[in-house]
Amino acid sequence: MRTIIELPNDLLKTLDQVAKGRSLSRAEVIRRAITLYLKHEAPTMEQEDAFGLWRGRDLDALAYEDSLRAEWGSEVGEHRTQTGSPKAP
């Protein structure tokens, strides 16, 4: 699929230097750059699967965390104030 993008002249010049140095077309360099960018920036399937994970549960996430910490000892679960926010150190 073709697309049109505008690039600043200095970026275009650098892009052409990279393409020439690697014996690639400008389009191939752009495809590779986009592929690398998306590998690092696009949400992974695990992130998408985790979104909304607590939806529909009757238990508050902080209360659940406190119940897990209570298994480790009574003093560990006492780190929250009455409002549910962490105590300042």
C-alpha positions, 0 to 999 in steps of 0.5 A, a space after each residue: 500500500 502506498 502512503 504519502 508522508 511529509 518529512 523535514 529536509 534534514 531527516 530526508 537527507 539522513 534517511 537517504 544517506 542511510 539508504 545509500 550506505 546500506 544499498 537499500 531503497 528509501 522505502 525499504 529503510 522506512 519500512 524497517 524503521 516502522 517495523 522496529 518502532 512498532 516492535 517497541 511501541 505497539 501494545 502486545 497481546 498480553 497488554 491487551 488481554 490484561 486490560 480490564 482484568 478486574 472488571 466485574 469482580 466484587 473485590 477491590 484490588 487494594 483489598 485483595 493486595 492487603 489480603 495477600 500481604 496479610 498471609 505474610 504477617 500482620 504488620 505487612 498488611 497495615 501499610 495503608 491508611 484509612 483511605 486506602 492510600 499507601 502511608 508516607 514513609 
